[in-house]
Amino acid sequence: MTDLSAEVTALPDKSLLVLDDDAPLRTRLGRALEQRGFEPTLVGSVNEAIAAVRTHAPAYAVLDMRLEDGSGLKVVEAVRDARPDAKIIMLTGYGNIATAVQAVKAGAVDYLSKPADADDVVRALLAKGDAPSPPENPMSADRVRWEHIQRVYELCNHNVSETARRLNMHRRTLQRILAKRAPR
């Protein structure tokens, strides 16, 4: 963390926009990035983000892809229009190649899957155009699966039957998975 904090401290403009409709995640990420030297502005919707960009265009942005009131891609365009040199990172819990390509075409410099570690976000923001190095401790496939199931379960308001239907799995299988601890 200290090497990254030193790099951030050396930046001429540390303004950062964090957009995510998940309030606890947004707060945690904002606090972690502030500890590393950024000056974050936290917003929870596309409209709030566009208003924040109009008020003060940030040098950096970490944006969620899917939000309740629209797509983070609208905010990418707003940031690019206001400040073409801004570095934008897209975060999403629904990672796939098509949305990654869409984000990069819109002007994002990188695309990370949730949950993203704050150090990974900082590395992506500070990357100088070279390919990012692979994470030192990547999540196991079991952990990624468990995280996805938990996210869908939360989006379904902890309704097991609805979650099982959306994940196309048997309800009892889902109940067994939910009863277990998270894999490492």
C-alpha positions in Angstrom: 0.0 0.0 0.0 2.8 2.4 0.8 4.3 2.4 -2.8 0.8 3.1 -4.2 0.2 5.8 -1.7 3.5 7.5 -2.6 2.5 7.4 -6.3 -0.9 8.8 -5.6 0.6 11.6 -3.4 2.9 12.6 -6.4 -0.1 13.2 -8.7 -0.9 16.8 -9.6 -4.7 16.2 -9.4 -6.1 13.6 -7.1 -9.8 14.2 -7.7 -11.7 10.9 -8.0 -15.4 10.1 -8.8 -16.7 6.9 -7.3 -20.1 5.8 -8.7 -21.9 2.7 -7.3 -25.5 2.2 -6.2 -24.3 -0.3 -3.5 -23.9 2.2 -0.6 -21.7 0.0 1.7 -19.4 -0.9 -1.2 -19.2 2.7 -2.4 -18.3 3.9 1.2 -15.7 1.2 1.7 -14.0 1.8 -1.6 -14.1 5.5 -1.2 -12.5 5.3 2.3 -9.9 2.9 1.0 -9.0 5.1 -1.9 -8.9 8.2 0.3 -6.4 6.4 2.6 -4.3 5.9 -0.4 -4.2 9.6 -1.2 -7.1 10.2 -3.6 -9.8 12.9 -3.0 -13.0 11.0 -3.7 -16.5 12.2 -4.4 -19.0 9.4 -3.8 -22.2 9.3 -5.7 -25.0 6.6 -6.0 -26.7 7.3 -9.3 -26.1 8.3 -12.9 -27.8 11.6 -12.4 -25.7 12.4 -9.3 -22.6 11.5 -11.2 -23.3 13.6 -14.2 -24.1 16.6 -11.8 -20.8 16.0 -10.0 -18.9 15.9 -13.3 -20.5 19.2 -14.4 -19.5 20.8 -11.1 -15.9 19.5 -11.1 -14.6 17.1 -13.7 -12.5 14.5 -12.0 -9.0 13.4 -13.1 -10.0 9.8 -12.2 -13.3 7.8 -12.0 -14.3 4.4 -10.8 -17.8 3.7 -12.2 -20.2 0.8 -11.7 -21.6 -0.5 -15.0 -25.2 -1.3 -14.1 -27.1 1.1 -11.9 -30.8 1.5 -11.0 -31.2 4.6 -13.0 -29.1 3.7 -16.1 -25.7 2.6 -17.3 -22.3 3.8 -16.1 -21.4 4.2 -19.8 -23.4 7.5 -19.8 -21.1 8.8 -17.1 -18.0 7.6 -19.0 -19.2 9.8 -21.9 -19.9 12.8 -19.6 -16.4 12.5 -18.0 -14.7 12.1 -21.4 -16.6 15.2 -22.7 -15.7 17.3 -19.6 -12.1 16.0 -19.2 -10.6 14.0 -22.1 -7.5 13.1 -20.2 -9.4 11.5 -17.3 -8.6 7.8 -16.4 -11.8 5.8 -16.0 -12.2 2.3 -14.5 -15.4 0.4 -14.9 -16.5 -2.0 -12.1 -19.2 -4.6 -12.5 -20.7 -7.6 -10.8 -21.8 -8.9 -14.2 -18.5 -9.2 -16.1 -18.5 -10.5 -19.6 -16.5 -9.7 -22.8 -19.2 -7.7 -24.5 -19.6 -5.2 -21.7 -15.9 -5.0 -21.3 -15.5 -4.1 -25.0 -18.4 -1.6 -24.7 -16.7 0.1 -21.7 -13.3 0.4 -23.4 -14.9 1.7 -26.6 -16.7 4.4 -24.5 -13.4 5.5 -23.0 -12.6 3.4 -19.9 -9.0 2.5 -19.5 -9.7 -0.8 -17.6 -12.5 -3.0 -16.5 -12.6 -4.9 -13.2 -15.0 -7.4 -11.7 -16.6 -6.9 -8.3 -15.5 -7.3 -5.7 -12.4 -5.4 -6.6 -9.6 -4.9 -4.1 -8.7 -1.2 -3.6 -5.0 -1.8 -4.5 -6.1 -3.4 -7.8 -8.3 -0.3 -8.5 -5.3 2.0 -7.7 -3.0 0.0 -9.9 -5.5 0.2 -12.8 -5.9 4.0 -12.3 -2.1 4.5 -12.2 -1.3 2.1 -15.1 0.7 3.9 -17.8 -0.8 2.0 -20.7 1.0 -1.2 -20.1 -0.9 -4.4 -19.5 -1.8 -4.8 -15.8 0.0 -7.7 -14.1 -2.2 -10.6 -12.9 -3.3 -10.4 -9.3 -1.0 -12.1 -6.8 -3.9 -13.8 -4.9 -6.7 -14.3 -7.4 -10.0 -15.6 -6.1 -10.6 -19.3 -6.6 -13.3 -20.4 -9.0 -15.4 -21.6 -6.1 -15.1 -18.2 -4.4 -16.1 -16.4 -7.6 -19.1 -18.7 -7.9 -20.1 -18.1 -4.3 -19.7 -14.3 -4.7 -22.0 -14.3 -7.7 -24.6 -16.4 -5.9 -24.5 -14.1 -2.9 -24.9 -11.0 -5.2 -28.0 -12.5 -7.0 -29.4 -13.6 -3.6 -29.1 -10.0 -2.4 -30.6 -8.6 -5.6 -33.6 -10.9 -5.1 -34.1 -9.6 -1.5 -33.0 -12.9 0.0 -35.7 -14.8 -1.7 -34.3 -18.3 -2.2 -36.9 -19.4 -4.7 -36.5 -16.4 -6.9 -32.7 -16.6 -6.7 -32.8 -20.3 -7.6 -35.0 -19.5 -10.6 -32.7 -16.7 -11.8 -29.6 -18.9 -11.4 -31.3 -21.8 -13.1 -30.6 -24.2 -10.2 -32.7 -26.3 -7.8 -33.9 -24.5 -4.7 -32.5 -27.1 -2.3 -29.1 -27.0 -3.9 -29.1 -23.2 -3.5 -30.1 -23.6 0.2 -27.2 -26.0 0.8 -24.8 -23.5 -0.9 -26.1 -20.6 1.2 -25.8 -22.6 4.4 -22.1 -23.2 3.9 -19.3 -20.7 4.6 -17.6 -18.8 1.9 -14.8 -20.7 0.1 -11.3 -19.2 0.3 
